[in-house]
């Protein structure tokens, strides 16, 4: 069985998205700055980019799939176009049932209405011996941290202060974080933590 991991871009003040998230600004005000390293220096971060999309299955919150709440807009098929980068099963946490959405390149979005434990069990079954990645957003990652269900946390820390938005580490308790790898450039510092038990 693989690990349960999470790789997430974060500001130095702890936000994974800025304030005012909407359909037109899905990362909130200033949130796109957290990902500059991917687009401007991707060739300098191959291991980190590969880690974001190399899991056997993924879990994400509804806000990573759409900005809407309530009943589904069934014409909406996610933020990433016809061929999302996951190329595998993605389990989306939601309160509203929806049939799976199959995309090009092997990505299928499954919608899970019975909580983070169920989503993780389904993702583990789908991933087999490969890792499961908790893709985000902040509320989803925080739930898995608080429940003690993450094995590794990869923070991609951008030298940006957002001031408000979607905060990582809210209500997660006292975590035992062991840094096992640190590297970076002027646009990002990557820190990989092993998460132990307190």
N, C-alpha and C positions, 0 to 999 in steps of 0.2 A: 504494500500500500504506500502511495506517495505521501508527500507532505501537504499540509494546508498552508498556503503562502498568501501574501498580499504585497503587491508593489504599488506604491502610490506617490504621486508628486504632491509636495506640500510646501507651503511658504515657511519662512523661518519663524513666523509667529503661529504656526500650527494649523493653517487653513488649506483645505484641498480644493476649495472653490471660493470665489469672492462673493460679495453681497449682490443681491438683485438677480439671482438666477431666473432665466425665462427662456421661452422658446428661441428668442433671437440672441440671447447671451447665455448659453447653457452652462458655462463655467463661471458666470457672474462677472462683475466688474473687476477687471485686472487678472482674472483667473487664467487666461491664456498664457500669461507670462510664466506660469509654473511649468509649461511644456516646451519652452523655447529650445531647450537642450535637445529634444527629440528631433526637431525639424531643422535646426541650424547646425547641430553637431552630431547628428545621428551616427555618422561613421566613427566617431570617437567613443561611442557607448554601445557597441554591438551586443555585449553580454546582457546589459540592462534591458535593451529593446527586445532581445530574444526572450528574456525571462517574462516579459509582460504578456507574451502571446504563445508561450510554449507549453502551457498546462494541458492536461487531458480534459478538463472541464472547468467552468467558471461559475461564480455566483455574483450577482450584482443587485443593487437596489433598483427600484422602479425608475428613479430619477436619472439613472444612467442609461435607461432605455428611452424614456420620453419625459418631457417636462410636465405633462398633464397629470391630473389627479382624477379620481372618480372613475366612471365607466370609460372603457377603452374607445379610442378612435381607431377602428379596425383598419383604416387605410395607412396608419403610421406603422413603419417597420423598423424604427430605430434611427439613431443619429449617424450611422456609419455608411449609409448608402447600400447598394445592392450586395456588396461583398464585404462584410465586417471583418476585422482583423483576427477574430478568435479561431475560426476554422475548426470548431468543435461545439459541443453542447454548452449552452449558457442558461443558467437557472435564475430567473428574475423574480425577486421578492415583491409580492403585491397582495392587496386585499381583494382584487377583482379577477375572477377567473378569465382565462383566454386560451384558445387553442394554440398549440405551438406554431411558431413562425419559422419556416425554413428559408434560408438565404443562400446565395451563391457561395461557393468555397467551403461548404461543409458546416457553416454555422447554423444552429437551430436554437432559437430562443424558446425556453419552456417557462411557464408562469406558475409560480409556487405560492399558494395561499395559506399554507399551514406552518409558516415560520422558518427560522434560520436552521434549526436542527434538521427538518425535513429537506430543505434545499441542500444542505451539506451531505446528507445521506444519499440523495439522488445524484449529486455531483460526484461523490466517491464511487458510486456504482458505475457511473458512466465513464469515469476516468480510469478505472482499473488500477494498474500499478503506477500510473502517472500522477503528478501533483494536481491538486485542486487549487485554483487561484480565486481569492476573494477580490473582485475587481473594484469594488467601491459602490457608492460614494461613502462619505464620512460616516453617516449614520449606520450603514451596513457594516463597515469595518469596525466601528465602535462596538456594535452588538457582538461580533465574533470575538473581539478582544475581551470584552467583559465576561463572556461565557467561557473563556479559556480554550477556544477552539482553533487558534492560530499557532502554527509551529514556527513560522518565520515571517518577519516584517521587513520589507525593503522600502526605506524612505528615500525618495529622490527630492532632496531639499534645495529649492531654488532660492537665491539671494534676493528675495522679494518680501516685502511686508504688505499684507492685504488689509489688516486692521479689523476685519470682520468677514463673515461668510459662514461656510460649512467647516466646523472645527473638528480636527482629529483629536482623539484621546479624551473626549467628554464622557464622564461617568464610566470609565473602564476599570477603576480600581487601581491597585498597586501592582504594576507589571514587573516581572523579572526579565529585563532586556539585556542580553549579552551581545555586544557588538562583535561580529565575526569578520566583517570586511568593510573597508572604507576606501573610496576613490572618488575622483571628481575632476571638474574643470571650472572655469570661471562662471559657468551658467548653472551648475548643479553639483551637489555633493551627494553621492550615493552611500548610504549606510545600511548594511544588512544586519539585522538583529535576529538572534535565536531567542525564542520566547520560552522561558522556563516557568517553574511554579514557585510561588512565594510561600 
